Amino acid sequence: MKGLSGKVALVAGATRGAGRGIAVELGAAGATVYITGRTTRSRRSEYNRPETIEETAELVTQAGGHGIAVQTDHLDPGQVRVLTDRIESEQGRLDILVNDIWGGENLVQWNVPLWEHSLEGGLRMLRLAIDTHLITSHYALPLLIRSKNGLVIEVTDGTAEYNDSNYRLSMFYDLAKTSVIRIARSLAQELAPHGCTAVAVTPGWMRSELMLDHFGVKEENWTDALAKEPHFVISETPRFVGRAVAALAKDPSVHRWNGRSVSSGQLAQEYDFCDLDGSKPDCWRYIVEVQQAGKPADPSGYR
């Protein structure tokens, strides 16, 4: 059902991964979706990956929405201002803002203490993970608050409950992902008087393009990766978190989630949606109760 027909969304950082999955599912619900990122068919970012914002826009349109690709570096305030001015000029409204900008995978040094970690790489990671979200919200929120029930989604890694109890194996990564949760909580306070909502949303162990490449598999044969990492059995597609965000966007009572931190698995239970294979992976509960508990990989009761 086209529950978001007539709605306008900006998915910032939608070249691949969660951003792409979210954009496609918002499109499937009928939304007009602006897709931003740095990689286009004519120019690649520092990632040097093949995925492009044009591809994402085409997938959104194929799903039933209207995808519009706009190359944007979200660390550049001028480019973000031009982007939001364009949305206002072309649409006159913004109903949904998804801050999914990241770009720090190649900068993380896992299990390396602060004093040995690349300072340059760590500080850039924080800029990519935090400054981009703040810059984008600064320019996009004046347009969003004109729409009653406007929704901001801050995409992160890990729920507040999990991240508060676990060190994420890198000082800079830990700060990056917990800070995004705090951004959502703070925005919730600032947006509430305007009838708008901010929620931090995390996918589980996601079968992104980068993760599939890491294991040397494709989506079609992803289970082959279980030979290397049995707990990958709890993984999910990027469309799963996309369906979580679409469910929030379609909920007329979404304000009940204001300021909260939730996972795709939790929202699947609440809104009764499934991943592409019909399952409902509850990754963060699995990680604590099975993987960290030292039990053999077994998704029974978690999918």
Salt bridges, closest charged atoms under 4 A:
GLU25 OE2 - ARG239 NE 2.57
GLU25 OE2 - ARG243 NE 3.16
GLU46 OE1 - ARG38 NH1 3.09
GLU46 OE1 - ARG124 NH2 2.90
GLU51 OE1 - ARG16 NE 2.81
GLU51 OE2 - ARG49 NH2 2.67
GLU55 OE1 - ARG20 NH2 3.20
GLU58 OE1 - ARG41 NH2 2.90
GLU88 OE2 - ARG146 NH2 2.81
GLU90 OE2 - ARG86 NE 2.88
ASP95 OD1 - ARG93 NH2 2.61
ASP131 OD2 - ARG127 NE 2.93
GLU154 OE1 - HIS133 ND1 2.53
ASP157 OD2 - ARG168 NH2 2.93
GLU209 OE2 - ARG20 NH1 3.98
ASP213 OD2 - ARG49 NH1 2.55
GLU219 OE2 - ARG207 NH2 2.81
ASP251 OD2 - ARG256 NH2 2.89
GLU270 OE2 - ARG256 NH1 2.98
ASP272 OD1 - LYS280 NZ 2.41
ASP277 OD2 - ARG303 NH2 3.48
ASP282 OD2 - ARG285 NE 2.91
GLU289 OE1 - ARG285 NH1 3.37
